[in-house]
Amino acid sequence: MTSQLPRGLTSLIPTSPAPTAGQRAAAQLLQLDQALLPIPVIAAAAELIADRLEDPDPVTRDAAGAVLAHLHAALAGAAPRPAENRPAEPELGRRRPPA
């Protein structure tokens, strides 16, 4: 019969369970420098991450709160597009002349 227990040096190294989403996010936040994303992507990410504020894992809740704070700050600091770069607003109630 073969034993499934680790032997040698590996038996002395403690093993831990797989990291939670919060632990992975916290590790990624430590390495965050700067990223440029379209405003709708940031807003969508904030919506998705807000659900993690109720996560049973406290590390995940803390990381979600930190990420959400960064995303909200980015949204608040986003400059509006200059008028020349905005898509034209459709005029309601007017018909286009036939071509």
Secondary structure as GFF3:
##gff-version 3
##sequence-region A 1 99
A	DSSP	three_ten_helix	8	12	.	.	.	ID=ss1
A	DSSP	alpha_helix	21	30	.	.	.	ID=ss2
A	DSSP	alpha_helix	39	50	.	.	.	ID=ss3
A	DSSP	three_ten_helix	51	54	.	.	.	ID=ss4
A	DSSP	alpha_helix	58	76	.	.	.	ID=ss5
A	DSSP	three_ten_helix	83	85	.	.	.	ID=ss6
###
